[in-house]
Amino acid sequence: MTIVAFIDKHRIHMTAVMVDKNPNIASMPEGSTHWKCVLRIGSRCMTTHFSRGPAICQEPTAAEVLSCLALEARTIENARSFEEWAQELGYDADSRAAESTFKACQRGAKKLRSLLGATFTECLSAEE
């Protein structure tokens, strides 16, 4: 199943508002855009930040945001430790910035699991 089909099947809706920065990213190239996105399924919702480099200026779609969240959640779900996660993604396991990124991904995965409930695993296996 594609991520778009998953979104349609589970009636996921998203709103996005441009914001000044993404609190989870220390630096982005000049001209980047940052968005505060709210994903909704029925009465459940999840707020997340999403950023794009300067080459893409349009508002993100639910498929783009959910694909990104699912990819991050898969990396967290598959890693047995921070060190394994860092090695798999090419981060320095001695880096505080890498650890901060890891923790942000953990929080995002937890929020995504809460939003999706029983369909969390289905989302992680959806293709872009």
C-alpha positions in Angstrom: 0.0 0.0 0.0 1.2 3.5 -0.7 1.3 6.2 1.9 -1.4 8.1 -0.1 -3.6 5.0 -0.1 -3.0 4.7 3.7 -4.0 8.3 4.2 -7.2 7.9 2.2 -8.1 4.6 3.8 -7.7 6.0 7.3 -9.1 9.5 6.5 -6.1 11.4 7.7 -6.3 15.1 7.3 -3.5 17.7 7.7 -3.2 21.5 8.1 0.1 23.3 7.9 1.0 26.8 8.9 4.3 28.4 8.0 6.5 29.3 11.1 9.8 31.0 11.6 11.8 27.9 12.6 11.8 24.2 13.4 12.7 23.7 17.1 14.1 20.2 16.2 16.7 21.5 13.7 19.6 23.6 14.7 20.4 25.0 11.2 19.0 25.0 7.7 20.1 26.8 4.6 19.1 30.4 4.0 15.6 30.5 2.4 14.4 27.3 3.9 10.7 27.1 5.0 9.4 25.7 8.2 5.9 24.4 8.9 3.9 23.5 11.9 1.7 20.6 10.8 -1.3 19.0 12.5 -2.3 15.5 11.4 -5.9 14.4 12.4 -7.7 11.1 12.4 -11.2 11.6 13.8 -10.8 13.2 17.2 -7.1 12.3 17.6 -4.4 14.8 16.4 -0.6 15.1 16.3 1.4 18.3 15.9 4.8 18.1 14.3 7.3 20.5 12.6 8.4 19.9 9.0 11.1 21.8 7.1 12.1 22.2 3.5 15.2 23.5 1.9 15.1 26.7 -0.2 14.4 24.9 -3.5 10.9 23.8 -2.5 8.6 26.6 -1.2 5.1 25.1 -1.4 3.2 23.8 1.6 3.9 20.2 2.4 1.3 17.5 1.8 0.0 15.0 4.3 1.8 12.3 2.3 5.2 14.1 2.5 4.9 14.7 6.3 3.6 11.2 7.1 6.2 9.6 4.9 8.9 11.5 6.8 7.4 10.6 10.2 7.1 6.9 9.2 10.7 6.8 8.0 12.0 8.3 11.3 9.7 5.9 13.3 11.0 2.9 11.4 14.6 3.9 12.2 13.7 4.1 15.9 11.7 0.9 15.9 14.5 -1.0 14.2 17.4 0.2 16.4 18.1 -1.6 19.7 20.1 1.4 21.0 21.2 5.0 20.3 24.6 3.7 19.3 23.0 1.3 16.7 20.7 4.0 15.4 23.7 6.4 15.1 25.8 3.9 13.3 23.0 2.9 10.9 22.3 6.5 9.9 26.0 7.7 9.9 25.8 9.9 13.0 28.7 10.1 15.5 27.5 8.2 18.6 29.6 10.7 20.8 27.7 13.7 19.4 25.2 15.5 21.6 23.5 16.8 18.5 23.1 13.2 17.2 21.6 12.2 20.6 19.2 15.2 20.4 18.1 14.1 17.0 17.6 10.6 18.2 15.5 11.8 21.1 13.4 14.0 18.8 12.8 10.9 16.6 11.8 8.9 19.6 9.3 11.6 20.6 7.9 11.7 17.1 7.6 7.9 16.9 5.7 7.9 20.2 3.3 10.7 19.0 2.8 8.9 15.7 2.0 5.6 17.5 -0.5 7.4 19.6 -2.1 9.1 16.6 -2.3 5.9 14.5 -3.1 3.3 17.2 -3.5 -0.1 15.8 -2.6 1.1 12.3 0.9 2.3 13.3 2.7 -0.8 11.9 0.7 -0.7 8.7 1.8 2.9 8.2 5.5 2.0 8.7 5.2 -0.6 5.9 3.5 1.8 3.5 5.5 2.8 0.4 6.1 6.4 -0.6 
